[in-house]
C-alpha cells in the first residue's frame, strides 16, 4: 500500500510504498516534509497537525517549525545570603525560551566553594518561561563559611550572584562521666566533654538538670572554633 504524509489542509507532501511480508505484521517507514516557506514573513514559530495515512487507517500528530533552535535565557531573581553554616542556600532563577521552537535543557546551579551542585531538566515551549529554585547545602565546621559565587547555567546562558555563609558556634556535649554511686548528702560530680563543632569562637552556659528538669549547676564555657 501507499502511505502518505499530509499537512493540515490535506495536501499530500510525501508518499511511500510499503510492503509487509507474510512473516511480519509491521514495518517502519520514513516520510519527509520540506518545511521551506512554512513560516510567513515575521513569523518565528508555526505549529500544525500532520497526518500519516494508509488505505485503511490514519494517525495525526503535530509538527513544529521555528526560525531558530530553542534558546534558554535566564536571570537570577532571588537568593539567600547570610545564612548560617549547615543551612540550605536557595537560588531562584527565571528561565525563558527565547528561541524559535520548544526545547529541553539541563539547568544547573554551581558554586565556587563546594561540590554540592543542583540540576533540573526543564522543557519549555516556544516563548514559554518558568521560575525554578535551586539549592546547595554547606557543612558545619567544614571550612565552608565566607563569600560564595553561585552560578545558574543553561546551554545558552549563565547568571551569577555573590552571597555569604556565616559561621556559627555549635557546642556538642559528649562523654558524660560521673562518680555515681554516691551516698545521699554527698555531691554527685558530673564531667562532660564539650566540643565546638561550629566555625566561630563562642561562649555558652552548660547546665546540669536532674530527672525532674530542675537546674542543679551551671558553668560558662568559652571555646574556639
SVG drawing of the C-alpha trace seen along z (x, -y; Angstrom):
<svg xmlns="http://www.w3.org/2000/svg" viewBox="-10 -40 50 56">
<polyline fill="none" stroke="black" stroke-width="0.4" points="0.0,0.0 0.9,-3.6 1.4,-5.5 1.0,-9.3 2.0,-12.3 -0.4,-15.2 -0.4,-18.7 -3.3,-20.3 -5.2,-21.3 -4.9,-17.8 -2.1,-18.5 0.0,-15.3 3.6,-16.2 5.2,-12.7 4.2,-9.2 6.0,-5.9 5.1,-2.4 5.1,0.1 5.2,3.9 4.7,6.1 5.8,9.7 3.8,12.7 6.2,13.4 5.9,9.9 3.0,7.8 4.6,4.4 7.1,2.3 8.7,-1.1 8.5,-3.9 10.2,-7.3 8.4,-10.2 9.8,-13.7 8.3,-17.1 10.1,-20.0 9.4,-22.9 10.7,-25.6 8.3,-28.5 6.2,-27.3 6.9,-30.5 5.1,-33.6 7.1,-36.9 7.8,-38.0 6.6,-34.6 9.1,-32.9 7.1,-29.7 4.4,-27.6 2.6,-24.6 0.2,-22.5 -1.2,-19.0 0.2,-16.4 -1.4,-13.1 0.1,-9.8 -2.5,-7.6 -2.7,-4.2 -5.6,-2.9 -7.2,-1.6 -6.4,-4.0 -4.6,-7.2 -2.9,-8.8 -2.4,-12.5 0.4,-14.3 1.7,-17.8 4.7,-19.4 6.6,-22.5 8.7,-24.7 10.7,-27.6 13.0,-30.3 15.8,-29.2 16.6,-26.5 15.4,-26.7 17.4,-29.1 17.2,-29.2 18.0,-32.6 17.9,-33.1 18.3,-35.5 18.6,-35.1 15.6,-36.7 16.2,-35.9 18.8,-34.2 19.7,-33.6 22.7,-35.3 24.0,-35.5 22.6,-32.0 24.3,-30.1 26.6,-27.3 24.8,-23.9 21.7,-25.5 20.4,-25.3 21.1,-28.2 18.3,-28.8 18.9,-30.5 15.8,-31.2 16.0,-31.9 13.6,-32.7 14.3,-30.7 12.9,-31.8 12.8,-30.0 13.6,-32.9 14.3,-30.6 12.0,-29.5 10.9,-26.1 10.2,-24.1 13.2,-22.5 14.6,-20.7 17.8,-21.6 19.5,-20.8 19.8,-24.0 22.3,-23.8 23.4,-25.7 27.1,-25.5 29.2,-27.4 32.9,-28.1 33.3,-26.6 31.6,-23.2 30.7,-20.2 27.1,-20.3 25.6,-21.2 21.9,-21.1 20.5,-20.4 17.0,-20.3 15.8,-19.1 13.5,-21.8 11.2,-21.6 9.8,-24.9 7.5,-25.6 8.3,-28.4 8.1,-31.7 7.4,-30.0 9.1,-30.7 9.3,-29.2 10.7,-30.1 12.7,-27.4 14.6,-27.3 17.9,-25.5 19.9,-25.0 23.1,-23.7 23.9,-22.9 27.1,-23.7 28.5,-21.6 29.1,-22.8 32.7,-23.1 34.0,-22.1 35.5,-25.5 32.6,-26.4 31.8,-29.8 32.5,-33.2 31.9,-34.5 30.5,-32.4 29.9,-33.0 26.8,-31.0 26.1,-30.5 22.9,-29.2 23.6,-27.9 21.7,-26.6 23.2,-25.5 22.9,-29.1 23.3,-31.5 24.6,-32.0 23.9,-34.4 25.9,-34.7 25.5,-36.3 27.7,-36.8 26.4,-35.6 27.8,-34.7 27.5,-31.9 28.0,-32.8 30.0,-30.9 28.2,-29.7 29.0,-28.1 27.6,-24.7 28.5,-23.2 28.2,-19.4 28.0,-17.6 29.5,-14.1 31.3,-11.6 29.5,-12.2 31.2,-10.7 30.0,-10.7 31.2,-9.5 27.9,-7.5 27.0,-5.8 27.2,-8.3 25.8,-8.4 22.9,-10.7 24.0,-14.1 27.3,-13.9 27.8,-15.7 27.3,-13.9 30.2,-15.0 29.4,-15.1 32.2,-15.7 31.3,-16.2 33.3,-16.8 32.2,-20.0 33.2,-20.3 32.6,-23.4 31.7,-21.9 31.0,-25.3 33.4,-27.6 33.1,-30.6 34.5,-31.1 31.8,-31.3 30.6,-31.2 27.7,-29.2 26.3,-28.1 26.4,-24.4 23.7,-23.3 23.1,-20.2 19.5,-19.1 18.1,-16.4 15.4,-13.9 12.7,-16.4 14.3,-19.1 15.4,-21.1 18.6,-23.1 21.4,-21.8 24.5,-23.6 25.7,-25.9 29.1,-26.7 30.2,-29.1 32.4,-27.6 34.3,-29.6 35.6,-27.6 37.4,-28.5 36.4,-27.0"/>
</svg>
